Amino acid sequence: MSAPAVTPGLSAPSRPARAAGRVAAALRLLDRPLTSYYLVLGLTVLLLALGLVMVLSTSSAQSIAQGGSPYAGFQKQLFGVAVGLPLMWVAAKSSPVLFRAAAYPMVGVSVLGLLLVLTVGHTVNGGERWINVAGFQVQPSEFAKLAFVLWGADLLARKEQAGQLGEWRHLLIPLLPGAAILSMLVMLGDDLGTTFILLVIFLALLWVIGTPFRLFAGMLGLMGFAMLILVIVASYRLQRITGFLHPQANPLTVGWQSNEGKYAVGSGGWFGVGLGAGRMKWGWVPESTTDFIFAVIGEELGLVGTLCVTFLYGGLAYAGIRIARRVPDTFMRLAAAAATAWIVVQALVNIGAVIDVLPITGVPLPLVSAGLSSLLVTLVALGMLMSFAKREPGAQQALAAAGPGPVPRVLSWLGLGGQRG
């Protein structure tokens, strides 16, 4: 049998050429106008699904040990998702003008809620952070994060429009006093982790607006000094730092949570012991449904699972930065960058505490840890990012060309719209 004829001048592409073509196609896909929008949407759904599965796995162990229903914690988290997704959809449909209009009312409500925490709040695990609203425990400090993002972005955008950012006083006043008031109220409720996130939002706003380096470095040093003082003045916080530096010195007290978290992550190996088969959640890892849920992910899903979770947050960071760089309006740029810094840094702080590269601060893993207040506020912030993503150059035209339904839009973004069989 003769060899098949080869057309002169043509040859099959080599394997490296095909791989390079696929990479080029993926890069072209990332350069589409609606990339940020669909990245935020897709990554949010994946993290929510992971969170529901892991909350079911961890909370069922606690409930069974206490003689309760194994689905109680999961049902509560599922309720949060059922309420949060419509709120995210409404936020994604909203105009940036609405977010700016909501900034000052949200700050007022947050301050009122934080004051209520100090008067009629409930203390859980030594922290006075919750109030009861219609039978649910609400954490006003979580709402203060979004309120500070919107208020700070609106304030600096107005000052830039008026040409008032040439002097340091206009950069810092009233932004710095506002940050100090919110942080002080949160710290009076003994919530160092949320205080740190508020300061991260403050620094992100200053960085994006173009604060001179010397002033920014001074603010960074001031924030670091303030956090150091807050740690030193409370003995239990100082014990957390010493426990972080010397976890084996007191393995049964201050070093217990850190050591058990590391053991849980390390015992998972490459692929984990299996979803739901973890043993450390049965009373060994404290706060396994909230602050240390990443430890259970490491045990049950292994190194591969933890890397996938980290990759998802990295994708959110990329999408948020992309939105902040591409939107034409100063308010949207500031709010997108600050919200992205808040969510991603909070995830890094949570993960870092579990793997013992950062001290334990008590912040949840966004979208994954159990907790209605954190879940709802984070979903609204991500919906806001989706709203801003639709204002990127070419996004409105792409949405109009893709048709009214979500499926045609996704197909169009993938380059499949208009194909016929």
N, C-alpha and C positions, 0 to 999 in steps of 0.2 A: 504494500500500500504506500502510495507516494505521500510525501509530507504536504500539509495544507499550504496553499499558496499564500504568500504575504504580499500585500499591496506595497509597491515600491514607495519608499519615503515614509511609511507608517510602521510603527511598532507598538506593542502593548506597553503601557507605562510600568515602570519598575515599582517595586514595593515601597522604597523611600519616596518616590514621586507621588504614589497614591496616599501615603501617610501625610505628606506635606500638603496635598490637596485637601484632605479632611481637616487638617489644622487650619488651613486658610478659610475653609467654609465655616468652621466654628468661630473664627475671629470675625468673619463677616456677619455672622449671626449676632455676636455681641455688639456689633456696631449699629444695629438697627434702632430706630427711634424708641420702640417700646421695650427694649431690653430691660431697663431698670424696673419698669412696671411689673413685668412678668417674673423677674427674678425675686422681687419682694413678695409677690403673691405666692409663687411656688415654694420658696424657702420657708415662708410662714406656715403654709399648710403642712409641709414635711415636719417642721419642729412641733407643731400642734399635735400631729399624729403620734410622733415619738413621745411627747409629753403625756398624752392620754394613756398610751401603753405602759409607760414607766410608772405613772401614778397608780394605775391599776395594780401593777406588780408590787410596788412598795407599800401602798396603803392597805392592800388586802392582808398583807402579813401583819401589820399593826392591828387592824380590826379583828382579825381572827385571834390574835394573842389576847386581845381585850374582851373577847366574847361577843363582838358585834358583827354586822354584816360585812362580808369581804368587798362589797361593791359601794360602800358608803362614800369613801373618798373619791372613787372614780366617778360616781354620779354627780358629785359636787363639781368636779373639774369639767365633766361633760356639760353641765349646766353653764359653767363659765364660758366654754367654747361656743355653746348655742347662743348665748347672749353677745359674746364678743365678736363673732364673725359678722353679724348684722351691723354692729357698731363700726367695725372696720370698713364694711361696704359703704355705710353712710359717710364715713370720713373720706373714703376714696372718691366719693361723688361730690364732696363739698369743695367750695372755692377757697383759695387762700385768704380771701377777704373775710370769710366766716371764721377762720382760725385766728386772724388778727383781732376780730371783734370779740372773740371769746377769751382773749389773753387776760385782760384785767379782771373780768368776773371769775375766771378760774383761779387766779391768784387770791382773790378775796375769799372764795369758798375754801381753798386749801388752807389759808391762814386760820379761818374759822374752825375747820376740821382739826387742825393741829392744836388749837387752843382747847377744843372739846376733849381731845385725847388727854390733855394734862389735867382736866377737871373731872370728866366722867369716863375716862378711858379704862380699858382692861389691860392688866399686866399678864403677859405670857412669856415664860422663860426669862424673867427679869427685865423684859422690855415693855414699856408702856406705849403701845403703838396702835391699838385698835379701839374702835367704837362700834356699838351695835346699831345697825340701821335696818329696820324691817326684818329683824331676825338674822341678819347676816353680819359677820365681822368685816368691817371696812377699815382699810389702812390709809388714812389721809396723806401720809408721806409719799405714797406711790403717786397720787394725783398731783402732789406738789412738783414732781419731776416734770410732767407734761406742762403744768402751768408755768413753771420757770422757763422751760424751752420757748413757749409761745411769747411770754412777756418779755424775756430778754431779746429774742429775735425782733419783735416788733419795736422795742425801745431803740435798739441800735440801728434798725432800718430807718426809723424816723430821724434819728440824729444824722445819719449819713445823708439822707435826702436834704436835710437842712444845712449840710456842710459844717456840722459842729464836732466832727471827730478829729480835728487837728490838735486839740489839747487833751492832755491826759485826764483832766477833770471831767470832761464830757464823756470820755470813754468809761470811766469808773462810777460816775454818779448819775443816776441812782442805782446802777446795776450792782455795784459792790455792796451797798447797804441792803438792797433787796435780797441778794444771795446770803448775806450775813443773818438777816432776820429769819429767813426760811431755815437755814442751817441750824440756827440757835434753837428754834422751835422743835426741829426734828431731834436735835441732840438732847433736849430736855426730856424727850420720850425715850432716850437711851438707844438711839439707832445710829450707830457710827457708820454702818455700811451705806445707808441712804444719804447721810451727810457727805460722804466721800463722792457719791454719784452726783450730788448737786454741785459740788466743787468741780467735778469733771465737766459738767455742762457749762459752768461759768467760764472755765478755761477754754473750752471749745469755742464758745461765742467770741471771746477775745482773740483767739487765734485766727478765726475765719474773717473777722472784720478787719484784720490787718494791724493789730496792735504792735507798736515798736518792740523789738526784741528785749531791750533793757526793761521796759515796763512789764512785759509778759514774764520775763525771768523773775522780776521782783514779786509779781503776783504768785508765781509758782512757788517761790521760796516762802512767801507769807502763808500760803495754803498748807505747805508742808509743815511749817512751824506750828500752825494752829492744830493740825491733826496730831502732831507730837504732844502738844500740851493736853489735848483731849485724852490721849492714851495714858499720859503720866498721872493725871489727876484722879483717875479711877483705877483702883487696885486690880479689879478683875480684868480690865483691858490690858493693863501692864502684864498680868499673868498670861494673857493670850499671846502677847509678843514674846515673852520668855519661853512659853510653851512652844511657840513656832521655832525659836532659835535652838531650843534644847528639848525636843519632843520626848526623848527617852528619859529625861530627868524625873518627870512625874507622869508615868504612862497610865496610871489609874485615875488621874484627875484632869489637869489642864491639857495633858497630851493625849488623852483617850480618843477624842473625836478625830484629831489629825492622824493618829496612828491607825485607827480602824479604817478611816477613809483610804489611806494608802494601801492597807492590806486588801481592802475590797477591790481596788483598781488593779493591784498587782496579781490578785488571784484569778483574774479573768483570762490571762494569757493573751494569745492572738485573737481568738474568736469567741471567748467567753464561755461560761458554763451553761449557757442556754437561757433564753428569755423566760423569766419566771422561776428559774431554778436557783437563783442566788440565795445564799445563806446569811450573808452579813446584814440583810435588812430585817432579820428576825431579832431585833433588839441590840445588835452589835454596833451598827452605825447610827449615831444620834441624828435626828432630823433627816432621815433618809428620803422622805417625800418632798422636802423643800430644799434646804441649803446644801444637802449632800446627796442629792439624787444622782449627780454625775458619778459618784462612787459606785452606785448600784448599776449604772450604765456600763461602767468599766468592768464590773464583775460579770454581768450577764451577757454583754455584747463584745467584751474584749477590747483589745487595742484598736482593732478595725472599727468597732462601733464608736469609740471615743474620737477617733480621727475623723470619722464621718460627721459627728456632731460639731467638732471644731471647724470642719470645712463648711458646714452650713452657716455658721456664724461669720466665717470669713466671706462667704458669698453675700451675706447681708451687709457687711462692711463695704464690700466692693460696690454693691448696688447703691447704698446710701451716699457714698463719696461721689459716685457717678452722677447721682441726682443733684447733689450740692454743686458740682462743677458745671453742670449743663443748664440748670434753670436760670432764666434771665433776671429774676427779681431778687433783691438783697434779702428780704424777709424769708423767702423760700430757701435761699442758700444757707442762711444762718440756722433756721429751724431744722432743715434736713441734716446739716452737719452735727448740730447739738443732739438731736434725737438719735442719730447713728452712733455718736460717741457714747451716749448714755447706755444704749442697749448692748453694744459690742463690748465696752469696757466692763459693764456689769457681768456679762458672760465670762470674760477673761478673769475677773476677780473671783467669781464663783469657782471656775475650773482651777485657777491657781491655788485657791485655798484647799481644794480637795486633793490635789497632787502635791501639796505642801511646798509650793514655791512662793506663796503669799500667806500672810496671816489670815485667820478666819474672821470675817467681818459680818457674816449673817445676811448676805444678799442672795436672793433666789436666782436660779438659772432661767432667764427670760423664755417664756412660752412653754417651758418644760416642767419646772417645779410647780407643785400644788400651791394654790393661792389665787383667789378671785380678783383681788384688787390689782395685783401685779399683772395678771393675765389680761384684764380688761383694758388697763391703761396702755400696756404695750401694744395691744392690737389696735387701739385708736391711733397711737403714734405711727404704727406701720401703715395704717390706712391713710394717714396724712402724707407719708412718703409716697404712697401710690398716687395720691392726688397731685403732688408736686411733679411726679414722673410724667404725668399726662400733659404737663406744661413744658416739657423739654422740646427743643427744636425738632419739628417734624412729627411729634407724637400725635397732635390733633388730626393732622392730615392722614396719618396711618390708621387712627381709630375710625375716621370717617370712611376711608377706603375699604376697611375690613368688614364693614357692615355692623348691624346692631347687636348681634349675638356674640357671646364669649367664644364659642367654638370657631366661627369664621375669623375672629380676631387672632386667635392662637395659630390657626392654620396659615393666615396671612403672614404673621410674624416669623413662622418657621419656613416661609417660602413655598408653602403648599397651596395657598389660595389660588383659585382660578384653574387648578388642574382638572382635567376631565379624563374619565376612563376611556 
